[in-house]
Amino acid sequence: MDTVSAIRNRILQLCAQHDLSINQLATLSGLPPSSVKNILYGKSQNPKILTIKLICDGLGMTLGAFFSAPEFDRLEQELK
């Protein structure tokens, strides 16, 4: 799994945990729904850390908590 896929999976996991739609998450995060959808549907191949931070703020969590998930521990090295 690559980093962008892990971020996508984590956002979807958090939406399910909080029973939120993508649009609801975007509203809570102060982001346009298109920004969140671009990450989730693969249009954004390099999501900005600020965008992820805004998502975390909307969910009332820290960046550390966002990235403290098994999928990030299992990431393969990006440089080859």
C-alpha positions, -999 to +999 in steps of 0.1 A: +000+000+000+013+035-008+010+066+014-019+082-005-039+050-003-033+048+034-045+084+038-076+076+018-083+045+038-078+063+071-102+091+061-129+066+051-123+047+083-128+079+104-159+088+084-174+054+092-164+056+129-180+091+132-210+082+110-201+111+086-206+115+049-178+130+028-197+162+026-203+163+063-166+158+070-157+186+046-182+210+063-168+201+098-132+206+084-139+239+067-129+224+033-147+224+000-162+189-005-141+187-038-109+188-017-119+157+003-133+139-027-101+146-047-081+128-020-106+099-018-110+094-055-073+095-064-073+129-082-050+143-055-018+122-055+000+144-030-025+157-003-012+186+016-005+182+053-025+213+060-056+196+044-051+166+066-047+189+096-080+206+088-097+172+085-082+163+119-094+196+134-129+189+121-128+155+138-114+169+170-082+148+167-045+154+164-023+147+134-005+121+156-038+103+162-046+104+125-013+088+116-013+064+145-030+036+126-017+002+114-018+011+077+009+038+082+031+013+101+030-010+072+039+015+044+066+005+020+095+028+014+085+053-014+121+059-026+134+031-047 
